[in-house]
């Protein structure tokens, strides 16, 4: 009988996504449109993120699984996705993950 993988805690998911995108906490905060302190609290499990944040992280995980993490990173760092945490960024993540 195959063992099911234990679900990751959100803090582990954040660190994994951040590592896959090769972003510092500060850059990841910019990507998500939140403060550095918020990312620190997520990673320390001091705060449970909102449902929209969970959805964005899930989209990033799927995009990374599909080999599109580097593209997201490059587009974000180049400024091509507009304001951090903005609709253009979220639309790009969604398209990268689900299309």
FIMI-457491 format. One record per residue (C-alpha): residue number from 1; x, y, z. Coordinates in Angstrom, 3 decimals. Layout:
N
@pos->NUM; east->X; north->Y; up->Z .
...
//
This chain:
99
@pos->1; east->0.000; north->0.000; up->0.000 .
@pos->2; east->1.462; north->3.357; up->-1.049 .
@pos->3; east->1.904; north->5.982; up->1.635 .
@pos->4; east->0.405; north->9.354; up->0.953 .
@pos->5; east->2.715; north->12.306; up->1.228 .
@pos->6; east->2.003; north->14.423; up->4.292 .
@pos->7; east->0.607; north->17.829; up->3.255 .
@pos->8; east->3.119; north->20.633; up->3.600 .
@pos->9; east->2.547; north->23.434; up->6.047 .
@pos->10; east->1.990; north->26.809; up->4.430 .
@pos->11; east->5.318; north->28.031; up->5.812 .
@pos->12; east->7.099; north->25.172; up->4.030 .
@pos->13; east->5.211; north->25.906; up->0.826 .
@pos->14; east->6.244; north->29.574; up->0.951 .
@pos->15; east->9.908; north->28.678; up->1.494 .
@pos->16; east->9.753; north->26.108; up->-1.305 .
@pos->17; east->8.198; north->28.530; up->-3.798 .
@pos->18; east->10.590; north->31.288; up->-2.775 .
@pos->19; east->13.539; north->28.925; up->-3.192 .
@pos->20; east->12.320; north->27.681; up->-6.574 .
@pos->21; east->11.995; north->31.261; up->-7.782 .
@pos->22; east->15.375; north->32.111; up->-6.221 .
@pos->23; east->13.914; north->35.137; up->-4.445 .
@pos->24; east->14.914; north->36.615; up->-1.111 .
@pos->25; east->12.176; north->37.202; up->1.448 .
@pos->26; east->12.242; north->40.867; up->0.511 .
@pos->27; east->11.797; north->40.175; up->-3.221 .
@pos->28; east->9.093; north->37.596; up->-2.513 .
@pos->29; east->7.267; north->40.184; up->-0.407 .
@pos->30; east->7.448; north->42.579; up->-3.361 .
@pos->31; east->6.129; north->39.874; up->-5.692 .
@pos->32; east->3.196; north->39.179; up->-3.376 .
@pos->33; east->2.498; north->42.859; up->-2.699 .
@pos->34; east->3.013; north->42.517; up->1.068 .
@pos->35; east->5.590; north->43.665; up->3.592 .
@pos->36; east->8.749; north->41.788; up->4.471 .
@pos->37; east->7.360; north->41.414; up->7.998 .
@pos->38; east->4.312; north->39.608; up->6.570 .
@pos->39; east->6.466; north->37.086; up->4.706 .
@pos->40; east->8.495; north->36.562; up->7.883 .
@pos->41; east->5.293; north->35.914; up->9.847 .
@pos->42; east->4.083; north->33.450; up->7.190 .
@pos->43; east->7.364; north->31.548; up->7.312 .
@pos->44; east->7.388; north->31.525; up->11.129 .
@pos->45; east->3.716; north->30.471; up->11.187 .
@pos->46; east->2.785; north->33.520; up->13.271 .
@pos->47; east->0.023; north->34.471; up->10.820 .
@pos->48; east->-2.287; north->32.392; up->8.669 .
@pos->49; east->-2.545; north->34.000; up->5.219 .
@pos->50; east->-5.823; north->34.853; up->3.531 .
@pos->51; east->-7.519; north->32.582; up->1.013 .
@pos->52; east->-6.409; north->34.749; up->-1.938 .
@pos->53; east->-2.799; north->34.375; up->-0.767 .
@pos->54; east->-3.222; north->30.605; up->-0.618 .
@pos->55; east->-4.585; north->30.667; up->-4.180 .
@pos->56; east->-1.644; north->32.733; up->-5.450 .
@pos->57; east->0.879; north->30.405; up->-3.809 .
@pos->58; east->-0.941; north->27.409; up->-5.295 .
@pos->59; east->-0.758; north->29.055; up->-8.724 .
@pos->60; east->2.962; north->29.676; up->-8.260 .
@pos->61; east->3.478; north->26.034; up->-7.234 .
@pos->62; east->1.661; north->24.802; up->-10.324 .
@pos->63; east->3.550; north->27.178; up->-12.603 .
@pos->64; east->6.840; north->25.974; up->-11.116 .
@pos->65; east->5.779; north->22.336; up->-11.613 .
@pos->66; east->5.076; north->23.158; up->-15.255 .
@pos->67; east->8.561; north->24.605; up->-15.660 .
@pos->68; east->7.470; north->28.228; up->-15.771 .
@pos->69; east->9.017; north->29.449; up->-12.523 .
@pos->70; east->12.024; north->31.043; up->-14.188 .
@pos->71; east->9.753; north->32.909; up->-16.605 .
@pos->72; east->7.715; north->34.312; up->-13.712 .
@pos->73; east->10.909; north->35.337; up->-11.920 .
@pos->74; east->12.323; north->37.047; up->-15.019 .
@pos->75; east->9.080; north->38.860; up->-15.814 .
@pos->76; east->8.719; north->40.034; up->-12.211 .
@pos->77; east->12.320; north->41.221; up->-11.850 .
@pos->78; east->12.229; north->43.027; up->-15.201 .
@pos->79; east->9.172; north->45.007; up->-14.131 .
@pos->80; east->7.165; north->43.672; up->-17.072 .
@pos->81; east->4.352; north->42.557; up->-14.777 .
@pos->82; east->3.583; north->45.999; up->-13.432 .
@pos->83; east->2.994; north->46.750; up->-9.774 .
@pos->84; east->3.880; north->44.054; up->-7.301 .
@pos->85; east->0.814; north->42.230; up->-6.153 .
@pos->86; east->-1.156; north->43.761; up->-8.989 .
@pos->87; east->-3.715; north->42.210; up->-11.337 .
@pos->88; east->-1.264; north->41.897; up->-14.237 .
@pos->89; east->1.012; north->39.747; up->-12.061 .
@pos->90; east->-1.840; north->37.557; up->-10.851 .
@pos->91; east->-3.151; north->37.093; up->-14.376 .
@pos->92; east->0.335; north->36.058; up->-15.547 .
@pos->93; east->0.669; north->33.542; up->-12.693 .
@pos->94; east->-2.785; north->32.145; up->-13.465 .
@pos->95; east->-1.967; north->31.755; up->-17.172 .
@pos->96; east->1.395; north->30.157; up->-16.339 .
@pos->97; east->-0.225; north->27.661; up->-14.002 .
@pos->98; east->-3.510; north->26.772; up->-15.659 .
@pos->99; east->-3.128; north->27.238; up->-19.404 .
//
